[in-house]
Amino acid sequence: MPRRVPECWSLSILSILAIGLLAADRPGGLTPRPGSAGDLPLALREDFERNDRVDWEFTDPNAWRVVDQDGNHVLVQHQKSKYEPPVRSPVNLALAKKADVGDMVLDVQARSTAPDVGTRDLCFVIGYRDPSHFYYVHLAKQADENHNNIFLVDGKPRAPIGETRTQGTPWDDGWHHVRIVRHVEDGLIQVFFDDMNTPALTAHDKTFTHGRIGLGSFDDTGEFDDLQVWGEGVR
């Protein structure tokens, strides 16, 4: 005759399973050093567990906060920024004060919290020099002239520079792994989304040889965690 599992054990097992399901929808921790980083040193590591924002500059500080999600802290852009950029470009940005790099590899966990429409997006900045000069990666659910591309902001409204791209980025309500690879010598920019073998977007441009990095969205909301940047610092 089978032994009956005590009710308290059943509840414990269910609790463990529930915790496992919650954990599966959260960032998986800092990823191992990717081969694409080569000999580049680790320039920036941020998991937001210090629960502060001292190393970040925001286009609108009131639109951002660090939130505890089941014991794990994440950077949350919870509302649209009250910010008007000098030229047409993303409105909601959090810029790392440190890590001005040239050649680089950026790894981050990201989650879109915007309504599930075609323009749903998150943005990732590299080569940031000032509010009118930088690159940004725009990952949106649909691809058109202004969505799901790599853009150059060079003293005038952003211009798409992508050479290859997917038909859209499959944002849902879960966390996703984003990686950006930058080679200054030939101008290469590669963007990976979950699949770290095949780039979702590519471009070549040599306008900016170095700069800071940033996270955010054009006009939506999102969350970020487990950021790492490998790159040679520029003084």
TORKOL-4160 file (C-alpha; in steps of 0.2 Angstrom, whole numbers, padded with zeros to 4 digits, m for minus):
235
<pt num="1" X="0000" Y="0000" Z="0000"/>
<pt num="2" X="0008" Y="0017" Z="m0005"/>
<pt num="3" X="0013" Y="0028" Z="0009"/>
<pt num="4" X="0003" Y="0044" Z="0011"/>
<pt num="5" X="0013" Y="0060" Z="0010"/>
<pt num="6" X="0009" Y="0071" Z="0025"/>
<pt num="7" X="m0001" Y="0086" Z="0021"/>
<pt num="8" X="0012" Y="0098" Z="0028"/>
<pt num="9" X="0025" Y="0090" Z="0016"/>
<pt num="10" X="0013" Y="0092" Z="0001"/>
<pt num="11" X="0012" Y="0111" Z="0006"/>
<pt num="12" X="0031" Y="0112" Z="0007"/>
<pt num="13" X="0033" Y="0104" Z="m0010"/>
<pt num="14" X="0021" Y="0116" Z="m0018"/>
<pt num="15" X="0029" Y="0130" Z="m0010"/>
<pt num="16" X="0046" Y="0125" Z="m0017"/>
<pt num="17" X="0039" Y="0122" Z="m0034"/>
<pt num="18" X="0031" Y="0140" Z="m0033"/>
<pt num="19" X="0047" Y="0148" Z="m0028"/>
<pt num="20" X="0056" Y="0139" Z="m0042"/>
<pt num="21" X="0043" Y="0146" Z="m0055"/>
<pt num="22" X="0046" Y="0163" Z="m0048"/>
<pt num="23" X="0065" Y="0161" Z="m0049"/>
<pt num="24" X="0063" Y="0155" Z="m0067"/>
<pt num="25" X="0056" Y="0172" Z="m0072"/>
<pt num="26" X="0069" Y="0182" Z="m0063"/>
<pt num="27" X="0087" Y="0186" Z="m0069"/>
<pt num="28" X="0098" Y="0171" Z="m0068"/>
<pt num="29" X="0113" Y="0181" Z="m0061"/>
<pt num="30" X="0128" Y="0187" Z="m0069"/>
<pt num="31" X="0133" Y="0178" Z="m0085"/>
<pt num="32" X="0150" Y="0170" Z="m0087"/>
<pt num="33" X="0163" Y="0180" Z="m0097"/>
<pt num="34" X="0158" Y="0178" Z="m0115"/>
<pt num="35" X="0171" Y="0173" Z="m0128"/>
<pt num="36" X="0168" Y="0189" Z="m0138"/>
<pt num="37" X="0175" Y="0199" Z="m0124"/>
<pt num="38" X="0193" Y="0192" Z="m0128"/>
<pt num="39" X="0206" Y="0200" Z="m0117"/>
<pt num="40" X="0195" Y="0215" Z="m0112"/>
<pt num="41" X="0195" Y="0219" Z="m0094"/>
<pt num="42" X="0179" Y="0220" Z="m0084"/>
<pt num="43" X="0175" Y="0239" Z="m0084"/>
<pt num="44" X="0158" Y="0239" Z="m0075"/>
<pt num="45" X="0148" Y="0227" Z="m0065"/>
<pt num="46" X="0131" Y="0231" Z="m0057"/>
<pt num="47" X="0118" Y="0220" Z="m0049"/>
<pt num="48" X="0109" Y="0234" Z="m0040"/>
<pt num="49" X="0110" Y="0225" Z="m0023"/>
<pt num="50" X="0118" Y="0240" Z="m0015"/>
<pt num="51" X="0100" Y="0247" Z="m0017"/>
<pt num="52" X="0106" Y="0264" Z="m0022"/>
<pt num="53" X="0108" Y="0274" Z="m0038"/>
<pt num="54" X="0124" Y="0284" Z="m0034"/>
<pt num="55" X="0134" Y="0278" Z="m0050"/>
<pt num="56" X="0120" Y="0283" Z="m0062"/>
<pt num="57" X="0114" Y="0298" Z="m0070"/>
<pt num="58" X="0096" Y="0300" Z="m0076"/>
<pt num="59" X="0087" Y="0310" Z="m0089"/>
<pt num="60" X="0073" Y="0311" Z="m0075"/>
<pt num="61" X="0078" Y="0304" Z="m0058"/>
<pt num="62" X="0060" Y="0303" Z="m0053"/>
<pt num="63" X="0056" Y="0290" Z="m0067"/>
<pt num="64" X="0068" Y="0277" Z="m0060"/>
<pt num="65" X="0070" Y="0268" Z="m0044"/>
<pt num="66" X="0079" Y="0252" Z="m0037"/>
<pt num="67" X="0066" Y="0239" Z="m0032"/>
<pt num="68" X="0067" Y="0223" Z="m0021"/>
<pt num="69" X="0059" Y="0209" Z="m0031"/>
<pt num="70" X="0058" Y="0193" Z="m0020"/>
<pt num="71" X="0075" Y="0197" Z="m0013"/>
<pt num="72" X="0083" Y="0202" Z="m0029"/>
<pt num="73" X="0086" Y="0221" Z="m0033"/>
<pt num="74" X="0083" Y="0228" Z="m0050"/>
<pt num="75" X="0083" Y="0245" Z="m0058"/>
<pt num="76" X="0066" Y="0250" Z="m0063"/>
<pt num="77" X="0060" Y="0263" Z="m0075"/>
<pt num="78" X="0042" Y="0265" Z="m0069"/>
<pt num="79" X="0036" Y="0280" Z="m0079"/>
<pt num="80" X="0040" Y="0291" Z="m0093"/>
<pt num="81" X="0053" Y="0304" Z="m0090"/>
<pt num="82" X="0049" Y="0322" Z="m0090"/>
<pt num="83" X="0064" Y="0326" Z="m0102"/>
<pt num="84" X="0065" Y="0334" Z="m0119"/>
<pt num="85" X="0081" Y="0329" Z="m0128"/>
<pt num="86" X="0090" Y="0342" Z="m0138"/>
<pt num="87" X="0087" Y="0332" Z="m0154"/>
<pt num="88" X="0075" Y="0317" Z="m0157"/>
<pt num="89" X="0081" Y="0303" Z="m0147"/>
<pt num="90" X="0076" Y="0292" Z="m0132"/>
<pt num="91" X="0068" Y="0301" Z="m0118"/>
<pt num="92" X="0071" Y="0288" Z="m0104"/>
<pt num="93" X="0089" Y="0285" Z="m0100"/>
<pt num="94" X="0099" Y="0279" Z="m0086"/>
<pt num="95" X="0118" Y="0282" Z="m0089"/>
<pt num="96" X="0132" Y="0274" Z="m0080"/>
<pt num="97" X="0144" Y="0287" Z="m0073"/>
<pt num="98" X="0159" Y="0276" Z="m0075"/>
<pt num="99" X="0166" Y="0265" Z="m0089"/>
<pt num="100" X="0170" Y="0276" Z="m0104"/>
<pt num="101" X="0175" Y="0262" Z="m0116"/>
<pt num="102" X="0180" Y="0259" Z="m0134"/>
<pt num="103" X="0180" Y="0241" Z="m0139"/>
<pt num="104" X="0167" Y="0233" Z="m0128"/>
<pt num="105" X="0155" Y="0219" Z="m0124"/>
<pt num="106" X="0139" Y="0223" Z="m0114"/>
<pt num="107" X="0129" Y="0210" Z="m0105"/>
<pt num="108" X="0112" Y="0214" Z="m0096"/>
<pt num="109" X="0096" Y="0206" Z="m0091"/>
<pt num="110" X="0081" Y="0216" Z="m0097"/>
<pt num="111" X="0062" Y="0215" Z="m0095"/>
<pt num="112" X="0049" Y="0226" Z="m0104"/>
<pt num="113" X="0034" Y="0231" Z="m0094"/>
<pt num="114" X="0025" Y="0241" Z="m0107"/>
<pt num="115" X="0009" Y="0237" Z="m0115"/>
<pt num="116" X="0010" Y="0223" Z="m0128"/>
<pt num="117" X="0009" Y="0233" Z="m0144"/>
<pt num="118" X="0021" Y="0233" Z="m0159"/>
<pt num="119" X="0030" Y="0249" Z="m0153"/>
<pt num="120" X="0035" Y="0240" Z="m0136"/>
<pt num="121" X="0053" Y="0244" Z="m0134"/>
<pt num="122" X="0069" Y="0245" Z="m0123"/>
<pt num="123" X="0084" Y="0255" Z="m0128"/>
<pt num="124" X="0103" Y="0252" Z="m0124"/>
<pt num="125" X="0116" Y="0266" Z="m0126"/>
<pt num="126" X="0134" Y="0264" Z="m0131"/>
<pt num="127" X="0147" Y="0277" Z="m0136"/>
<pt num="128" X="0138" Y="0291" Z="m0126"/>
<pt num="129" X="0148" Y="0307" Z="m0127"/>
<pt num="130" X="0134" Y="0320" Z="m0123"/>
<pt num="131" X="0115" Y="0322" Z="m0125"/>
<pt num="132" X="0117" Y="0325" Z="m0143"/>
<pt num="133" X="0130" Y="0312" Z="m0148"/>
<pt num="134" X="0129" Y="0293" Z="m0145"/>
<pt num="135" X="0123" Y="0277" Z="m0152"/>
<pt num="136" X="0108" Y="0267" Z="m0146"/>
<pt num="137" X="0100" Y="0250" Z="m0149"/>
<pt num="138" X="0082" Y="0251" Z="m0151"/>
<pt num="139" X="0074" Y="0233" Z="m0148"/>
<pt num="140" X="0055" Y="0234" Z="m0152"/>
<pt num="141" X="0042" Y="0221" Z="m0156"/>
<pt num="142" X="0040" Y="0227" Z="m0174"/>
<pt num="143" X="0053" Y="0233" Z="m0186"/>
<pt num="144" X="0050" Y="0248" Z="m0197"/>
<pt num="145" X="0059" Y="0265" Z="m0201"/>
<pt num="146" X="0060" Y="0270" Z="m0182"/>
<pt num="147" X="0059" Y="0254" Z="m0173"/>
<pt num="148" X="0070" Y="0239" Z="m0170"/>
<pt num="149" X="0086" Y="0246" Z="m0177"/>
<pt num="150" X="0103" Y="0253" Z="m0172"/>
<pt num="151" X="0103" Y="0272" Z="m0172"/>
<pt num="152" X="0116" Y="0286" Z="m0173"/>
<pt num="153" X="0113" Y="0302" Z="m0164"/>
<pt num="154" X="0125" Y="0315" Z="m0170"/>
<pt num="155" X="0119" Y="0332" Z="m0167"/>
<pt num="156" X="0103" Y="0330" Z="m0176"/>
<pt num="157" X="0088" Y="0318" Z="m0175"/>
<pt num="158" X="0093" Y="0300" Z="m0173"/>
<pt num="159" X="0096" Y="0291" Z="m0190"/>
<pt num="160" X="0095" Y="0272" Z="m0192"/>
<pt num="161" X="0112" Y="0263" Z="m0197"/>
<pt num="162" X="0107" Y="0245" Z="m0196"/>
<pt num="163" X="0113" Y="0234" Z="m0210"/>
<pt num="164" X="0104" Y="0218" Z="m0204"/>
<pt num="165" X="0090" Y="0216" Z="m0192"/>
<pt num="166" X="0076" Y="0204" Z="m0187"/>
<pt num="167" X="0057" Y="0208" Z="m0191"/>
<pt num="168" X="0055" Y="0212" Z="m0173"/>
<pt num="169" X="0060" Y="0208" Z="m0155"/>
<pt num="170" X="0049" Y="0196" Z="m0146"/>
<pt num="171" X="0046" Y="0205" Z="m0130"/>
<pt num="172" X="0034" Y="0197" Z="m0118"/>
<pt num="173" X="0033" Y="0200" Z="m0099"/>
<pt num="174" X="0048" Y="0189" Z="m0095"/>
<pt num="175" X="0066" Y="0193" Z="m0093"/>
<pt num="176" X="0078" Y="0192" Z="m0108"/>
<pt num="177" X="0097" Y="0192" Z="m0111"/>
<pt num="178" X="0104" Y="0206" Z="m0121"/>
<pt num="179" X="0122" Y="0207" Z="m0127"/>
<pt num="180" X="0130" Y="0221" Z="m0137"/>
<pt num="181" X="0147" Y="0219" Z="m0145"/>
<pt num="182" X="0157" Y="0234" Z="m0151"/>
<pt num="183" X="0173" Y="0234" Z="m0162"/>
<pt num="184" X="0180" Y="0252" Z="m0165"/>
<pt num="185" X="0193" Y="0248" Z="m0178"/>
<pt num="186" X="0180" Y="0242" Z="m0191"/>
<pt num="187" X="0165" Y="0250" Z="m0183"/>
<pt num="188" X="0156" Y="0234" Z="m0180"/>
<pt num="189" X="0141" Y="0234" Z="m0168"/>
<pt num="190" X="0132" Y="0218" Z="m0165"/>
<pt num="191" X="0116" Y="0215" Z="m0154"/>
<pt num="192" X="0111" Y="0198" Z="m0148"/>
<pt num="193" X="0094" Y="0194" Z="m0140"/>
<pt num="194" X="0093" Y="0178" Z="m0130"/>
<pt num="195" X="0102" Y="0169" Z="m0144"/>
<pt num="196" X="0120" Y="0173" Z="m0141"/>
<pt num="197" X="0126" Y="0165" Z="m0157"/>
<pt num="198" X="0116" Y="0174" Z="m0171"/>
<pt num="199" X="0115" Y="0193" Z="m0170"/>
<pt num="200" X="0098" Y="0201" Z="m0171"/>
<pt num="201" X="0105" Y="0217" Z="m0177"/>
<pt num="202" X="0121" Y="0223" Z="m0185"/>
<pt num="203" X="0129" Y="0239" Z="m0191"/>
<pt num="204" X="0146" Y="0247" Z="m0195"/>
<pt num="205" X="0150" Y="0265" Z="m0190"/>
<pt num="206" X="0165" Y="0274" Z="m0184"/>
<pt num="207" X="0158" Y="0291" Z="m0179"/>
<pt num="208" X="0161" Y="0288" Z="m0160"/>
<pt num="209" X="0177" Y="0278" Z="m0154"/>
<pt num="210" X="0172" Y="0278" Z="m0136"/>
<pt num="211" X="0159" Y="0283" Z="m0123"/>
<pt num="212" X="0148" Y="0279" Z="m0109"/>
<pt num="213" X="0134" Y="0266" Z="m0108"/>
<pt num="214" X="0116" Y="0268" Z="m0104"/>
<pt num="215" X="0099" Y="0259" Z="m0102"/>
<pt num="216" X="0081" Y="0264" Z="m0104"/>
<pt num="217" X="0067" Y="0265" Z="m0117"/>
<pt num="218" X="0062" Y="0278" Z="m0130"/>
<pt num="219" X="0045" Y="0281" Z="m0123"/>
<pt num="220" X="0040" Y="0265" Z="m0113"/>
<pt num="221" X="0045" Y="0257" Z="m0097"/>
<pt num="222" X="0056" Y="0242" Z="m0091"/>
<pt num="223" X="0067" Y="0234" Z="m0079"/>
<pt num="224" X="0086" Y="0230" Z="m0079"/>
<pt num="225" X="0098" Y="0219" Z="m0069"/>
<pt num="226" X="0114" Y="0210" Z="m0069"/>
<pt num="227" X="0124" Y="0222" Z="m0080"/>
<pt num="228" X="0142" Y="0218" Z="m0085"/>
<pt num="229" X="0153" Y="0228" Z="m0097"/>
<pt num="230" X="0170" Y="0222" Z="m0103"/>
<pt num="231" X="0181" Y="0236" Z="m0111"/>
<pt num="232" X="0196" Y="0246" Z="m0111"/>
<pt num="233" X="0194" Y="0262" Z="m0101"/>
<pt num="234" X="0197" Y="0279" Z="m0109"/>
<pt num="235" X="0204" Y="0293" Z="m0099"/>
